[in-house]
Amino acid sequence: MRHTERPARPRPDRPCSGCLPRRGGAEEWADAGTGTFAELRRHTDPARTDAVWISHLHADHSADPLTAFHGLAHGGLTPPAPVPVYAPDGCAQRVAGFLGRPDAGFLGGILDVRPLHDGHVARHGGLTLTARAVVHDGAAHGLRAECAGRVLAHSGDSGPCPALTEPARGADLFLCGADVDEHRDSERVHLTPEDAGATARAAGAERLLVAHAWPTLTPEAATARAAAAFGGPTATAREGRTHAV
């Protein structure tokens, strides 16, 4: 799995949220935040991507289907068949609206946008992708990617909730946001590092990979706090780094 993960504001050489699970002959672009299409090209030919999976429609996780459409349609990267894009309702309409088109039908020759829902299962090559609805500001899903008995779980953006434990159950690697330093008032739509560690522990995950720390937290501090709550092997997600699952 190659990974790039930063919070809402991209920086030079630091795009927003995205990762590239590879296994069983399949490649899946999971989350497509601002700047991730360019980063994807460091590691693969986007025309060979088997699927795109978008956890929710906040721009730091979903802005780059627009960039992908232009790159694939007009940038010499045309795929042999439309690339399936699994996303919450409204993704295709956002891309079409940005381009000033009244409907999204024109995307179909390049991006085959399909609605993502709780319990949704998709299979590409040897890779099985299962979505689980989680608590966030709007429709959002965690991801469980399985191949040959190995499991990668991805929190997307989530608040603390029992549902997030399900995709991470017994995962070999749990990629989890540790977004906020503490919960403010009643807002619980993101995870603290302690929430991330506790979820990994409750799910019985083998390893925890901490991502998406916001400016009030350094990645190193978020990882240390999550590790203390988890009690197992914990690392910090870094741009371009590969993790074996």
N, C-alpha and C positions, 0 to 999 in steps of 0.2 A: 504494500500500500504506500503510495506517495501522498504527501500531505502538505497543504498550505492552510493556515488558519489564523486569522486576525479578526478583531472586532470591527465595528461599523465603519471606521475610516481607514481606507487603504493608504499605504505609504510606498515610496519607491522600493521596488523589489519585495514588498510585503502586501500581497493582495488580501482580500477578505476570505470568507470561509469556503473551503473546498477540499476534497481529497479524491484520490483515484484508486479505489480497490481493484486489484487485479488478481484473478485466480481462475483456474479451470478454463483457460483460454479466453476469458471475458475481461473487458475493461469497462468500468462504470464510473462516470463522473458524478460524485455525490456532493451536492450543493454547488452552486454556481454564482458565488458572490463576485462583487466588483473586482476585476483584474484576474480572475481565475482562468479565463479562456487563454490568455497569453501565457500564464504559468503552465497550463495543461500542455501547451505546445513544446515545452522544454522536455517533456517525458513521453509523448506519444503523438501520433497523427490523429487529430480530432475526428477525421473522417472514419477512423476505425473504431471509435467509441461505440460500444454496444448499447448504452443507455445513459440518460441523464436523470438523476433523482434529486428533487428539490424538496427540502424539509418544510419550508414555509416561504412566504412571499415578501419578507423584509429584504431590502436591497442588498444587504451584506451577505445574503445567502442566495439571491435569485436574480441579480441584475444582468448577468452575462449570457443568458439565452439570446438576448438582442445581439450582442457581439458575436456569439456563435452563429446565429442565423446569417449575418453578413459575411463572416469568414467562410462559412460552408457554401453559401449561395453565390458569392461574388469574389471570393479571395483565393480561388484555385484549390479549395479543400473539399470539393463536392463529395459527399458520401455515396456509396453504391446504392443505398436505400435510405429512406427517411429515418432519422435517429429517434427512437422512442424517448419522450421526455415525460417522466412521471412527476406531477406537480399538483398542488392544491388548485381548486377552481379559480380561474381568473388569470392564470399565467399567460396563456396565449393571447388573451384580450389585451393585456398590458403591452406585450410586444407589438401587436397590431396597432394599438392606440398611439404608441410612440412614433410609429411610422406613418401615422395619419390615415390608416386604412379602416374602413367601416366594419370589417369582420376579419377573422384570423384564418380563413380558409387557405389563403395564399402561402401560409407557413408549411402546409402539409407536404409539399414536395421535398422539404429539407428536415423539418422538425415535426414529428408525429406526437403532439402533445396529448397526454392521456390523464384523466383525473385520478388523483391520489386520494385514498380514503383509509380509514382505520381497518387494519387487517388485510390491506391490499398485498397481493403476492405477485411478483414478476420473476420470470426465469430467463436468463441469458447465458448460453453455454452451460458451464457447470455452476454458475452463480445464481443463488436464489435470494431475492430481495423481498423483505417483509416489512410493512409499515405499521406503526402503532401510534395512534393519536396521543399527544402529550399536552400538558398545560402550558399555554403561552398566550401572547397577545395576538389572537387570531388563530386560524387553523394551522397546526404544526404537527410534525410526525418525527418520531425516532425511527432509526433504521436498524434492521438486523440483516446482515449479509452472510450467507452460509455457502460453503463449498467443501465437499469431501470431509465433512465432520468438523471443519474449522469455522469459527464465527468471529466476525468483526461487527461490533455494535457502534452506532453513532447517535449521539443525543440530538443533533441539530441544536435548536434553541428550545429550552424547556425550563419550567419551574419545577420545584420538588413535587413529585407525584408518584404514586404507586405504579402508574402505567409505564414509566420510564424504566422500571426494573425489568419488565418483560423482554424487550429486545436485547437487553444486556445479560440475560440469564445465562450463566455459564460461558460467557464470551471469552475467547482467547485474548482479545484486545478490545477495550471499551474506550472509544474516543469520546470524551465528554467535556462540554463547556463548564468552566468555572468562572462565571462572568463577573459577579458582583462581590464586593467586599462584605456587605451585609444586606439583609432585606430591610427596605424602608417601608414603614407603616404596614399596610395590608398588601403591598405589591409583592407577589411571589411568582413572577413569570420568568425569572432567570435563576440560576443556581449559584450558590456560594461554593468555594472550594470544599467546605465541609459537606455540603449537599452532594457534590460530585463523588467524594470519597465514600460517603455513607451509601449512596446508590450502588456504587461498584461493589461494596462489601455485601450489601443485601442481595445483589444479583449473583454473587459468587463468581465475579469476573476474575480471570487469571491475572491480567495486567490492566493498568489504567493509564491513558494518555490524555493529559490535561491541555485544553485548548480554550481560545476565545476569552482570555482575560481582558477585562476592560481597563481603561487608563488608571483607575484607582488601585489596580493590582498589577504588580509585575508578574510575568509568567513564572518566574522562579518562586516567588512568594506563594502564588496560587498553587503551584505544584507541591510545595512543601506542606501547605495546609491540607490539601487533598490527600496526600500520602499519609499524614498522621491519622486522618479519619478512615482511610481505606485499610491501612495495615499491610498492604501488599506492594508489589513492584509498580512504581509510578514514574512517569517521565513527562517531559514537556514537549508538546507538538512544535515542530520547527518547519519553516518553509523548505520544501523540496526533499525533506528527509524521508527515507524509506523504512518501513517497519514490517518485519516478517510476521505473518499470522499463521 
